[in-house]
Amino acid sequence: MATRMQVTIDCADPSRLARFWATALGYRLEEPPGGFASWRDYYVSRGFPPEEFEDDSYDSIVDPDGAGPRMWFQPVPEPKMVKNRVHLDLDVGGGRGTPLEERRRRVEAETDRLVAAGATVFRVLSEDGVDYYAVVMQDPEGNEFCLH
């Protein structure tokens, strides 16, 4: 039996990143546990100081189909300092069976969509004669991820 997992991302603003990644992945913001009107109410019930949470904040997202891992955005005090040692690759181009120009078009369209959502382009991976096209991006807090 496989082990269930979640992806945890350290960040300064969990609600902002949860909303960005929900948009990027087609996930949804995870509702608070049953019996709680908000995540703030839930965390306060666990003993956390109420002033640390806004009523409309979210810090986790889930795949609406239940197939992908839960993602939790963990608040940390320090800023991101170096390149990620682990990053997400988003396969938006259609895979190897899709012609290169079509993959490029799809990746570029998704790049534009995610830039509008708060991401930035870090670099484009493309070389004449090589059947590969990808864009390395950064989320709103500078975490790298790839579109290919």
Secondary structure, DSSP 8 states (H G I E B T S, - for coil): -----EEEEEES-HHHHHHHHHHHHT-EE----TT-SSHHHHHHHTT--GGG--TT---EEE-TTS-S-EEEEEE-SS---S--SS-EEE--S--TTS-HHHHHHHHHHHHHHHHHTT-EEEEEEE-TT-S-EEEEEE-TT--EEEE-
